[in-house]
Structures are given as structure tokens and as C-alpha cells.
Amino acid sequence: MNLYINGQPVSVPTGCSVAAALAIAGNGLARISVSGAPRAPLCGMGICQECRVTVDGVRRLACQTSCASGMRVEAAQ
């Protein structure tokens, strides 16, 4: 299945989480903290909130969001 991360097409297996798609696409970063530190998924179960991204215009947790064909994800670069 194909989705877009920061405007770039990424092919991922069916059932993949957005957090896994970030890793497949390259650096795995989800966001930049207010102090400027890069942040990536940490706990993998939605507790830490480190994996916040924008999915189709809505803020979501990457570890708790399943990929869908055509999905557009905006994350740290």
C-alpha cells in the first residue's frame, strides 16, 4: 500500500502503523520538541505522546494509527 510522508510516496505492508512507516521511510522522526530536540516513537502504545504527527490534517499518535492507502502524514524531517 502507498501513503505519503511529508509529500513523498512510501510503500508499506498492509497492517503497518504510521510509526513503522516513519521508520521505513527513513529517519523515523515524528516531531521536533519545543527545545528543538528530534523526537521519535518511544513506548509504542500511546502513553508517551512522542510520536505525534498530522495525518490527513488531524493530529494523531503514529504508534496507534494504522496506515491507509493514500494517507498523508506530516512529520519532522
N, C-alpha and C positions, 0 to 999 in steps of 0.2 A: 504494500500500500504506500502511497505517496502523500506527504504533507509538506508544508513549508515552514522552515525555521529561519526567522529574520530574512524572509523573502527568497531563500534558497531551497530548491526542492531536495527532499530527503526521502529515501526509500527505507521503510522499516517493516519488520514482520508483523503480521496480524496479531493483535493482543498486546502489543508493545505499549508501555506507558510513555508519556511525554518526557519524563525524566530519562528513561532509557534512550529515547530518540535524541535527546540533547547529547548524550554520550556517543551515540552512533554518528551524529553529525560532526563531532569534533571535540571541542574543549569541555563540554558538559556543564558549562556555566548557566545558571538560571537568572541571576541578578547581580547587581553591584550594591553593596551596603552603603549607608549614609556616610560612612567613613572612607569609602572608596575601595573596600576590600571585595574581591570577587567571591561569590557565594555559589555553591552547588548543592544538590540534594544531599542530605546527611542521614536522616533517620529512615527514610523510605516508607513512612507510614502516616505522614501528615501532622506530626506533632511539632517538629522544629520550625516549620514555615520557611525554611531556607530555599525551597525550590519554587517560590512564587514566580509565575510567568503570566503573560497575557495570551489567552487562547481565544481566537475569533473575537477579540475586543473585550473579553471578560477576564479579570484576574482569577487565576486558578493555581492549585498546587500541582506541579508537574508529576509528582510521585503518585497522585491519586486520580490522575486524568488519563484515560485510555486514548490512544491515537485514533483518529478517524480520517478517512481519505479526504484530501483537500483542506484539512485543518491548517490554520495559520497561527503560528506561535511566534511571539516576540519575546526574546530573552537577551541576556547580556551577551556581548560579543567579545 
